[in-house]
Amino acid sequence: MQTYFATRTGVPVAGGTLQTTIDFNNADAAIEMPFFNQDIFDLAMSLAPGPDDPQPVFGGMTYNQALAIDHLAGVNGIDLALSTFSLDAVVSATGNPAWSTDPIYGDHFIFGTSGLAAGPGYPIVQVPAGQVFGVPLDISFFGTAFSEPTLIKLASGYEAFTQARASNLPTFAATIPDDHIAGTTLSKPKSKTAKPALPLAKAKRIPHNI
């Protein structure tokens, strides 16, 4: 990021660092961060720079130790599943349909299959599968290392058979309408004249709803 900022001119972070950006955002938080914080920037600043430096925020694990865990996840996860069940690839929905931006609760993320392949660095191909309530949904094909030719054949065959892409061409859908969130004009409630209390004997004969 420092190398990138060195190429910038005429902006507050020109020639700066990641810490420069964090300080700028904090100083102008009402404008730069009206809904969300900069947790990822803060986390990045807390990390030690060396690949073998213990990272306290990750329980003392080093970068190289994390890489080894990701590699074993591929060997003992994806590779083992493929060999055990004699599979060419793993097929799954790419993820849950996209959600509306929620400034209060944030992302409504449920799952994503790309992370399974990304950890060990295995190939993955994603193609359109259809729509859910008008929102695009994809399907993923992923497998072991260097299995790109197989994955491309599978994905291509899926597309040729389903024609999902041809039936769901990309469009710039209209944004969520905002004409229903303006609210209503508040007015002072009218006072109601209290009704006289019923005699106790008569009140007991009238059904009371809970």
N, C-alpha and C positions, 0 to 999 in steps of 0.2 A: 504494500500500500504506500510505503514511503517513496518507492521508485515511481509509482503512479502520480503521487502528489507533486513530485519534482517536475513533472511535465505540465502542471496546471499553472495558469496565470490569471490574475484578476478575480480570484475567489478567496474566501477567508482561510481555506486550508491549503492554499498553494505553498509548496515547499515544506509542508508539515508532516506529521506522523499520525498514527492511529490515535494517540493521546490528544493530538490537536483537534481531531474530529470529535472526540468524546467531550473535550472541554467546550468546544463551540456548541455542541448540541445541548449541553447542560446550561450554558449561558443563555440560550435561546429556546429553552424547553417548551415554552408555550406555543412557539411557532413550529419548531422542528419535530417535537414529540407530543402532539396534542392527545394522542390516544395510547401509544405504546412507548416503552422505554428502549434502551439500547443494550439489552442484556447480552447479546452476542458479542458486541464490541467490548463490553466490560469483561466478559469471560475470556476473550482473546488476550486482553491486556494482563490478565492474571496468570497466564501460562508462562512457564519457563521456556527459553528459546531452544535449548538443545534437544535432540531426539532421544537422548538417554537421561535427560533430567527428570526426576520425579515430579509429577504434577499433583499438588495437594488437592485440587478440586476434583480429581479423579482417583482419590484414595492412594496417591503416591505412585500410580502407574505411569510408566514412561511411554513416549510415542512409539518406540520400537516394540515394546511389550504389547501395546494395543494392536499394532500391525500383525504380530504373531497370533493374537487371539482371532483377528478377522480371518487370517489364513486358515486357521484350524476350523473356523466356522464353515468355510467352504469345503474343506476336506472331509470333516466329520458330519457335515450337514447336507449340502447339495450333492456332493460327490457320492456320499454314502447312500442317499436316497435313490440316486440314479442307478447305481450298481445293484442295490438290494432289490429294486423293483423292475430292473431291466428297462429303464426309461431313456428316451432320447432327450427329453427336456421336461421342465416343470412349467405348467400353464396356470395362470391365475389372473383374476381381475387386477388391473394395474393399481387401483386404489378406489376409495370411495368417490362419488361424484363431487364436483366442486361445490363450495358453499358460499353463501353471501358473507361479505366482510362484517364481522361483529366487533365493534369498538369496545364493547363491554367485556365479553368473555373470550375474545380472540378467535383463533382458528378452530374450526370444528373438524379436525383431522381424526380419522378413525384408523386407517391402515394404509400401507403402501408396500408393494412388493419389490420396488427398486432397491430398497435397503438390503434385502437378502442377497442380491447379487453384488451390490456396491461394496460391501465389506471386504470380501475376498478378491474383488476386482474381476468378477466373472461377467461375461457378456449378457446383455438383455435386449430384446426387441419388443417394442410396444406399438400396437396398431389399433385403430378404432374398432370398437365392438358394438356400438349402438348408443342409445340415449336412455336416460332415466329422468322422466318428467322434463324432457327438453334439455337436460344437461348431459354433455358427452361423457361416455364411459369407454375406457380402453381395456385391452387384454394384453398380458405380458407373457413372453416366452423367454425363459432363461435356463442356462445350463452350465456345464463345467467350463474350464478355461479353454480358449481357442475353439469353441463350438459354434462360432458365428455362422459358418456355412449351413449347418443344420438348422439353426434358429431362423435364418433368413428364409430357408425353404418352407419351414413350418408356418411362419408368419405370412409368407406370400401365398401359400396354399389356403390358409384361413381366409385371407382377404378375397382371393379368387372365388371361393365358395360362398362366402356370406355377403359379399358386396357391401359390407358395412360402411366403408368409406364413401362409396358412390351414393349411398342412400342418406348419408349424413355429412353433406359438404359443409366446410367451415363457413360460418356466418358471423357477422358482428351483431350479436343479439342486443336488443334494447336493454338499457340498464333498468334496475328495479324502479318502478314508479315511486315518486316521492310526493304525489298529490294526496296521499292518504295519511301522512304523518305530520301535517301542519298543526293538528290539534284543533281545539275549539275555543271560542272566546268565553272566558269565565265571567260569570255574573253572580251577584250576591243572591243567595237563595232567599225566596220569599218566606216570611215568617208565617207559620200556621197557628191558627187559634187552637189552643188545647181544648179537647173535648172534655166535657164534665165526666167525672168518674161514675161508673155504674154502681148502683147499690150492690153490696157484697152478695146478697142472695141471688140477684139476677146474673151477676158476673160468673157465678159458679155454674150456671146453666148454659153458658156460651162456650162452644168448643175452642180450645186453644191449640194453635199449630206450633210445632217446635221448629 
